[in-house]
Amino acid sequence: MTSVNVDAYLERIGAERPAKADLAALAYLQERHLKSVPFETFDFNLDVPIRIGEGAVEKIVDRRRGGGCYELNTSFAALLTALGYRVSLLAGRSLHNGKEPLVGAFFGHMMLRVEIDGECWLVDVGFRWASWRPLRFAERSPQKDENGEYRIVDTPDGDVEIVHDGVHRVRLETRVREIGDFVPTMWWFCTSADSPVTGGTIWASLVRPEGRASLLDRTLTRYEDGRRIKEVLDDEAFPAAVKRWFGIELDQLPALPPMPAGAAS
């Protein structure tokens, strides 16, 4: 990434260039990313090739899109690296609200380990339940955050689990991985009939000032004037809602499930 790329990325997330690569700047950039770039799976549904690493930056910055956790976290890692941070990739799997045996795919999630002055911090900009600020990796007592309370707990096999508001959300390896290690699972996500992001299912989520906006297939959940509103979108309303609540202009409509009988948008 050149300095021009960095400036464009910072403009994309509404952030100023930090004076130095310290913890305060990392927390600021993480929160700005979460509030500017949505998690979204439209390209999986549309069978558009998915790129990770610096290849995801063009999608997020130039096309002002979002992406899945691999896209968002590796893109953010590229920005942080260009700004002078020491960033490593850690592999994890989602725990589906902590309810066994519904455990996500091996390598199904990714988090960033950022080292600052010899101390490591966990960062995630690609997960609904992610903290808005870095988590101290060595800390095992509760860590308060605008998005709730987090704890990092050790597992008997040497992994750690991220607990959010009492629910185990992610099981995370502690060894560092290379970006190529994630390619087979990305291929599975893009091609398998068992993948949660192919076969018609659509997700989008973004932290907004009035509250998180979330999309599952045709159902949009959002907040307006302090009220939680849920609505089912028909084909005509869908593109405008995606643009308004997630900032995404779709070139084509994804394959949506049929409207529920009697549903009104």
N, C-alpha and C positions, 0 to 999 in steps of 0.2 A: 504494500500500500504506500502510495506517495502522500506527501503532505496535503495535496489537493483532495485525495480520497478521504483523508482524515477530516478535513474541513467539511466535506460534503456529508460524511457520516454524522459528525457533530450537529450539523444543521438538521439532518433527518430526525434526530432525537431531541432537538431543541436544547442543546447543551453548549456551553462555552468550553473552549480548550482549557484544560487544567494547567496550572502553573507547574505542577510536578506530579509524578506518579505515586501518590500516597493513598492512605486508606480513605480519607475524606473525599478525595476525588473519585475513587473507585465506587464508594457508596452513592455519590451523586450521579455518576454515569449509569450505574445499575438501575437506579430508580427512574431516571429519564428514559432508559431503554424500555423498561416494563410499561411505562405510561405512554409510549409513542409507537412501539412496534408490536403488532398483534401476533399471538400464536394463531396460526391458521393452516388448514390442510386442503385448500382448494386445488392446488396443483396435483396432489395425489389423486384426487377424484377425477381430474381432467386428464390424467395420464401425461402430465408435463414432466420432463426430466428434472430430478432434484439434485442440486449441487450443494456441497458443504464446504466449509473453510472459506477461503477468499472468494471462491466461486459463488457463495451465497450473498456476498456483499452487493453485487450488482443488482440482485433481486430486491434486497432490502433497501438499499440507498437509492439507486437510479430509478427503479420501478416502484419504489415506495410501497412495497409489499411486506408481509410478515413471513412466517414459515413455521416448520416444526422445530422440535427442541434441538436437533442436530444443526439445522440451518441457523437458528437464532444464536445458540451458544458458540458455535465455531465462528460465526461472523463477528460476534462481540469479542471473541478471543483475538481475532485479527486486529480489531480496533485497539484493544488494550495493549497488545504486543507493540503496535506502531507507536503507542504513547509511552512506551518504556516499561510496561509491567512484565513480570515473569509469569507466564500462564501455562498451565498443564491441563490436559483433558483427563477426566475420570469417568469410567463407565458405571452405569447403574441400571436399575430396573424399577419401574413403578410398582407400588404395592396395592393399587386399586382400593384406596381408602382403608388399607390395612386388613382387609378381609381375606384371609386365606380360604381356599387355595388360589384365589384370583390374583396371581402374580404376573406382572407384565413380562414381555419378551426379554431374554438375556441380551444385554447391551441396548435395551429398549429406551434408556434415558441416558443423558449425559449432563455432567456438571463441570464447572471450571474450578481449578485450584489456583489461586493467585498468591504468590509469595511477595511479601512486602517487609523489608528489614528483617529477614530471617523468620518471619511468622507467616503461616498459611491461612488463607481465608477461602470459604466456599461461596461461589457465585453461581446463580442460575437465572437466566432471563427467558427460559423456554418451558415453564411449568406453571400451571394455574395456582398451585399452593406454594410457590417459591417465595422466600423472604424477599423483601424489597431492598434489603441491605446485606452486605456480606456477613457470613457466619464465621466466627472464630473456630477453626478446624480442631484445635486442641481442647476447646472448652466442652465440658460435659454437663454443666449446669444449664438451666433454662436461659435462653437468649431472647429478649423481648424485641419485637419488630412491629412496624405499622400493620403488617399482615397477620399478626398473631404471635404466639409463643413457640419457639423452636428448641429442640434438644437434639444433640448428636449422641447416639448410643452405640457402644461397641457390640458386635455380634461374636459368638464363639469361634467363628471361622476366620476372623480377621477383617471382616467388612465393617461398615458402619451403617446405621439407619437414621434417616432424617425424620424426626417426629414433629408434626405440626399440630398444635392445639390438641395434643394427646393422641393423634392418629399417626401411625407409621405410614409415611408417604413414599419414601424412596430407600432402596437398599443400594449402597454405593461401595464399589471397590476403593481401596486406598492406593493401589499401584497406579502409576502413570501409564496412559495409553497414547499411542500414535493415532493420528487422524485416520490412517488407512485401516486401523483395527475396526472401525465402525462401518466400513463399506459393505461387508456381507449382510449386516442387519439392516442397513439402509435398502439394499436390494430386496430383502425379505419384505420390508414395509411397503415397497413400491409394487411388488409383484405377487405376493402370496394372497390366496383367497382368505386366509386366516388373519391377515393384517387388519388392525383396527381402523386404518385410514384409507383402505381401498374398499371396493364393493358398495360405494354410495354414501358411506357415513361422512359427514362434514362437521368439523369443529372450527370455531373461531372464539377468541377471548382477548379482551384488552382491558387494562386498568384505566378507568376514566375518572374525571373529577367527581362526578355524581355517583360513582359506583361501578363495579365491573359489569361490562357488557359481554354476554356469552351467546353463542349460536351453536345449536345442535341440530343438524339437518335443517328443517324449516322453522324450528322453534327459536325465537329470539327472546332472551331474558335481559332486561336492562332496568336502570333506575332513572326516574325523572321526577323532579320536585319531591324527592324523598320517598317516592313510592316505587315498589318493585312491580314491574310490568312484564307480563309474558304474552307473546303473540305468535301466531302461526302465519308465516309469510307465503303468499301465493307467488307464482312465477313473475308477475308484474312488479310486486312490491320487493322482491328479494334483492335485486341489484342496488336499488336506492338505499335499502336498509344496510347493506354491507358497506356502501360508501359512507353513509352517515355515521354509523357506529364503530366501524373499524378502519375507515379511511382507505378502503380498497376499491379500485375501479376494475371490475371483472371484464375481460375481453369476451368471455362467453359464459353462459349459465352452466353451472355444474349439473351433474345428473342428480336430481332431487327426487326423494320418495314421493309417492302420490299424496295429495292433500288429504288429511283425515276427513272422514265423512262428517259433514256439518260444520267443519271448521271455517272460521272467517278470519281474514288477515286484519 
